[in-house]
Amino acid sequence: MVAYSKIVVAGGGIIGNSISYYLAKRHSLSCTIIDPVGIAPAASGKAGGFLARDWSDGSPIQELQRRSFDLHAEQAEHLGAEKIDYRRLTCIAVACDNGGGKPGGKKLEGVEWADVGAIGSRVMGTESTIAQVHPKNLCDAMWNYSQESVGSKLVIGKVVEAITNDDGSVCGVKLEDGTSVEADALVVACGPWTDAARNWFGSDVGAKIPRMSGVKYHSILIPSPRVLTQAVFFQGHGDPEVYPRPDGDAYITGFPDSATIVAESPGEEEVRPEVVNRLIDATKKTISELGDIPPHTEQSCYLPTTAEGVPVIGEVPGVKGAFVASGHGCWGILNGPATGEAVAEMLAEGKAKHLDLSLLGLDSPYRR
């Protein structure tokens, strides 16, 4: 017998879709995703999709990250690597001379394409530990599978209240338009907007949900003359990061804002021209074959983060059937699959079986 059968997931991003995917694939359970816009309207549709297996070793998310990296490969096999633009690639750090000259007129050894002012490099990962995926394509593919295989549903709306029984257990959610959706389980997976869920419950319960901020990143996409296979983290010129994609685009990001409680709505994040111009300028100063090509996309999104930098994955104390899965920071796309798998196990079987979530729960010793 399953632990919960009327499951509502608030949030249509990577975490919500990963939960729906694993509920369907492993447990033959459907769910209802509720989102103000739709599938992956915010960071999960605009992130870079860079995946690193071992970059969090020694931290509280080590096992989460390693597990999730491996699950991405399984998803690519199941959903189709070409469909979600999944591939392995290499990664290197390149130090730049801020003067902008070429070292001897040629690229450094082991560096595929970064050339302008490059004065040194360091390998950060090989194809055994580095991969990438197109986040929006992945979210769409997971959601389509969940819909087609078990009949999961998408409701466009904004949750404003968790409805509970007299015994404190979840029995539904109320939406901003006054309608309600029946549920015996509610998963809050709203990314940086998870902070609003503190008001969905009584004040005593809401206070137990960690505060959630958002760090705003801008990014640009530039069509490359050729398909590149090496991600680069630059040191210099503002430290931009470049993730080339198999479709020929180069995803370029950097210059993050400070963490803040997010007031902008999902999918309506302001794109500031001065930050975009900094990214374009950094590209010209580091990459000769991309520097003169204008970007075809300019965008921004918020990455959800907790005060201690540790994601929240677990049950809400005092409310049977309430869960939170958010706060993954820059590793949200990477850690989506393992988070979805773990939450699906809790919903279907009452306990996460592949991961120990004791360091990631709402009562984690890392919480401030």
C-alpha positions in Angstrom: 0.0 0.0 0.0 1.4 3.4 -1.0 1.9 6.0 1.7 0.1 8.8 -0.3 -2.1 8.6 -3.4 -3.4 12.2 -4.0 -0.1 14.0 -4.5 0.2 17.7 -5.2 3.6 19.2 -6.2 3.8 23.0 -6.0 6.3 24.0 -8.6 6.8 23.0 -12.2 10.6 23.2 -12.3 13.4 20.6 -12.3 12.5 19.3 -8.8 8.8 19.1 -9.3 9.2 17.3 -12.7 11.8 15.0 -11.3 9.4 14.0 -8.5 6.6 13.4 -11.0 9.0 11.4 -13.3 10.1 9.0 -10.5 6.6 8.7 -9.1 5.5 7.5 -12.5 8.6 5.4 -13.5 9.3 3.6 -10.2 5.9 3.6 -8.4 3.2 4.0 -11.1 1.8 7.0 -9.3 0.4 10.1 -10.8 0.5 13.6 -9.3 -0.8 17.1 -9.9 1.8 19.8 -10.6 0.6 23.3 -9.8 2.6 26.2 -11.2 1.7 29.8 -11.9 3.1 29.6 -15.4 3.7 26.0 -16.5 6.6 23.7 -17.0 10.0 25.1 -16.3 9.2 28.8 -16.6 12.1 30.1 -14.5 15.6 28.8 -13.7 14.8 25.3 -14.8 14.2 26.6 -18.3 17.1 29.1 -18.3 19.9 27.4 -16.5 23.1 26.1 -18.1 22.6 22.4 -17.4 26.2 21.8 -16.4 26.7 18.5 -14.5 29.8 17.6 -12.3 29.9 14.3 -10.4 32.4 15.1 -7.7 32.6 18.8 -7.2 30.7 18.6 -3.9 32.7 15.8 -2.3 33.3 16.4 1.4 30.1 18.4 1.7 26.6 17.5 3.0 25.4 17.0 -0.6 28.2 14.6 -1.7 26.1 11.5 -2.0 23.1 13.4 -3.4 25.3 14.8 -6.2 27.0 11.6 -7.0 23.7 9.7 -7.1 22.1 12.4 -9.2 24.9 12.6 -11.8 24.5 8.8 -12.4 20.7 9.2 -12.6 21.1 11.8 -15.4 22.9 9.2 -17.5 20.0 6.7 -16.8 17.5 9.4 -17.8 19.3 10.1 -21.0 19.1 6.4 -21.9 15.4 6.3 -21.0 14.2 9.6 -22.5 16.7 9.9 -25.3 20.0 11.7 -25.1 19.4 13.7 -28.3 15.9 14.7 -27.1 17.3 16.3 -23.9 20.7 17.3 -25.3 22.6 15.1 -22.9 26.3 14.4 -23.5 29.6 14.0 -21.7 32.2 16.7 -22.1 35.4 18.0 -20.5 35.9 21.1 -18.3 38.9 23.3 -17.8 39.7 26.5 -15.9 41.5 29.2 -17.9 43.4 32.1 -16.3 43.4 35.3 -18.5 45.7 38.2 -18.7 43.4 41.2 -18.2 45.4 42.9 -20.9 43.7 40.7 -23.5 46.7 39.6 -25.6 47.2 36.1 -27.1 50.0 34.0 -25.6 52.3 33.4 -28.6 49.4 33.6 -31.0 48.2 30.0 -30.2 46.0 28.2 -27.7 47.3 26.6 -24.6 47.8 22.9 -24.7 44.7 21.0 -23.8 42.5 24.1 -24.3 40.0 23.5 -27.1 38.8 27.1 -27.9 39.5 29.7 -25.2 42.4 31.8 -26.5 42.3 35.6 -26.0 44.7 36.5 -23.2 44.9 32.9 -21.9 48.0 32.5 -19.7 47.3 29.2 -17.8 44.9 26.4 -17.5 43.9 23.6 -15.1 41.8 20.5 -15.9 38.6 20.5 -13.8 37.0 17.3 -15.1 37.0 14.7 -17.9 34.1 12.9 -19.6 34.0 10.5 -16.7 32.9 13.2 -14.3 31.5 16.0 -16.4 28.3 16.1 -18.5 25.5 18.5 -19.5 21.8 18.5 -20.3 19.4 21.1 -21.7 17.3 21.8 -18.6 14.1 22.8 -20.4 14.2 19.9 -22.7 14.7 17.6 -19.8 11.8 19.0 -17.8 9.5 18.7 -20.8 10.6 15.1 -21.5 10.1 14.1 -17.8 6.7 15.8 -17.7 5.5 14.2 -21.0 6.5 10.8 -19.6 4.6 11.4 -16.4 1.5 12.6 -18.3 1.5 9.8 -20.9 2.4 6.9 -18.5 0.2 7.6 -15.5 -1.9 10.5 -16.3 -0.3 13.2 -14.2 -1.9 16.6 -14.5 -0.8 20.3 -14.7 -2.8 23.0 -13.1 -1.9 26.6 -13.9 -2.4 28.5 -10.6 -0.7 29.8 -7.5 -0.9 27.9 -4.2 -1.7 30.3 -1.3 -2.7 27.9 1.5 -2.3 24.3 2.6 -5.6 22.9 3.8 -5.4 20.5 6.7 -7.6 18.2 8.6 -8.3 18.5 12.4 -5.5 16.1 13.0 -3.1 18.4 11.1 -2.7 16.2 8.1 -2.8 17.6 4.5 -6.2 17.3 2.7 -5.7 19.9 -0.1 -4.5 23.2 -1.2 -6.2 26.5 -1.9 -5.3 28.5 -5.0 -5.1 32.3 -5.5 -8.3 32.2 -7.6 -10.2 30.7 -4.7 -10.4 27.2 -6.1 -9.0 24.2 -4.2 -7.3 20.9 -5.2 -7.8 17.8 -3.0 -4.6 16.2 -1.8 -3.2 13.9 0.9 0.4 15.0 0.3 1.8 18.4 -0.7 5.4 18.9 -1.9 6.7 22.5 -1.9 9.2 22.7 -4.8 8.9 26.3 -5.7 12.6 27.1 -6.0 13.3 30.7 -4.8 9.6 31.2 -4.3 9.5 28.5 -1.6 9.8 31.2 1.0 6.1 32.1 0.4 5.2 28.6 1.7 6.0 29.7 5.2 2.6 31.5 5.0 0.7 28.5 3.7 0.6 26.8 7.1 0.0 28.2 10.6 2.7 30.4 12.0 4.2 27.8 14.2 4.6 25.3 11.3 5.7 28.0 8.8 8.5 29.1 11.0 10.0 25.6 10.7 10.5 26.0 7.0 13.9 27.5 6.3 14.0 30.9 4.7 14.6 30.7 0.9 16.5 33.4 -1.1 17.3 33.7 -4.7 20.6 34.6 -6.4 20.0 36.3 -9.7 22.2 35.2 -12.7 22.1 36.6 -16.2 23.0 34.6 -19.2 23.4 34.9 -22.9 23.4 32.4 -25.7 25.7 32.8 -28.7 25.6 30.6 -31.8 29.0 29.1 -32.3 30.5 28.5 -35.8 31.3 25.0 -34.7 30.1 22.6 -32.0 32.5 22.8 -29.0 33.0 20.1 -26.4 34.8 21.8 -23.5 33.2 23.9 -20.7 35.4 26.7 -19.5 35.5 28.5 -16.2 37.5 31.7 -16.7 39.6 33.4 -14.1 39.7 37.1 -15.1 37.4 39.5 -16.8 34.7 38.9 -14.2 35.2 35.1 -14.2 32.5 34.2 -16.8 31.5 30.5 -17.2 30.9 29.1 -20.7 29.0 25.9 -21.4 28.9 24.9 -25.1 25.9 22.9 -26.1 25.6 20.1 -28.7 23.1 22.3 -30.7 25.9 24.8 -31.3 24.9 27.4 -28.8 27.4 28.7 -26.2 25.7 29.4 -22.9 27.6 32.2 -21.1 26.9 33.3 -17.5 28.4 35.2 -14.6 28.2 38.4 -12.5 25.6 37.1 -10.0 23.6 39.4 -7.7 23.6 39.1 -4.0 21.0 36.7 -2.4 17.6 38.3 -1.8 14.0 37.4 -1.1 12.5 37.2 -4.6 9.8 39.7 -5.4 9.7 39.2 -9.2 7.2 36.6 -10.6 8.3 33.3 -12.3 9.0 33.9 -15.9 9.0 37.7 -15.6 12.5 38.3 -14.2 14.0 41.6 -15.4 17.0 41.3 -17.7 19.3 44.2 -17.0 21.2 45.5 -20.1 24.3 46.5 -18.1 24.8 42.9 -17.0 24.2 41.6 -20.4 26.8 44.0 -21.8 29.3 42.8 -19.2 28.8 39.3 -20.4 29.2 40.3 -24.0 32.3 42.3 -23.1 33.8 39.4 -21.2 33.2 37.1 -24.2 35.0 39.4 -26.6 38.0 39.5 -24.2 38.3 35.7 -23.8 37.0 34.0 -27.0 38.0 35.1 -30.4 35.6 32.9 -32.4 32.6 34.0 -30.4 33.4 37.6 -29.5 32.0 39.2 -32.7 28.8 37.2 -32.7 25.8 38.9 -31.1 23.7 36.8 -28.6 20.4 35.5 -29.8 19.1 35.1 -26.2 19.5 37.4 -23.2 17.9 36.2 -20.0 18.0 36.0 -16.2 16.8 33.7 -13.5 17.0 33.2 -9.7 18.8 30.2 -8.2 17.2 29.2 -4.8 19.5 29.1 -1.8 19.3 28.7 1.9 21.3 30.7 4.5 23.6 27.8 5.1 23.8 26.8 1.4 22.4 23.3 2.0 19.2 22.3 0.2 16.0 21.4 2.0 14.6 17.9 1.3 12.3 16.4 3.9 9.0 16.4 5.8 7.5 19.4 7.5 7.4 18.7 11.2 3.9 18.8 12.6 2.0 18.4 9.3 1.5 14.8 8.0 1.8 14.8 4.2 3.8 18.1 3.9 7.2 18.1 2.3 9.8 20.6 1.1 12.3 20.1 -1.7 14.2 23.2 -2.6 17.2 25.4 -2.2 19.7 23.6 -4.4 21.5 26.7 -5.5 23.7 26.4 -8.6 23.3 22.6 -8.6 19.6 22.5 -9.0 19.6 20.8 -12.4 22.4 18.4 -11.4 20.7 17.3 -8.2 17.1 17.3 -9.5 17.0 13.5 -10.4 18.2 12.2 -7.0 16.0 14.7 -5.2 13.0 13.6 -7.2 13.9 9.9 -6.6 14.2 10.4 -2.9 10.9 12.4 -2.5 9.1 9.9 -4.7 10.3 7.1 -2.4 9.0 9.1 0.7 5.7 9.6 -0.9 5.2 6.1 -2.2 7.0 4.0 0.4 7.3 6.3 3.5 11.1 6.6 3.4 13.9 7.6 1.1 15.8 4.4 0.3 18.8 5.4 -1.9 19.9 8.4 0.1 20.3 9.4 3.8 18.5 12.7 4.0 19.3 13.4 7.6 21.7 16.3 6.8 19.2 17.8 4.3 16.0 17.8 6.3 14.2 20.8 7.9 15.8 19.9 11.2 19.3 19.4 9.8 22.2 20.3 12.1 23.3 22.7 9.4 20.2 24.9 9.7 20.9 28.3 11.3 
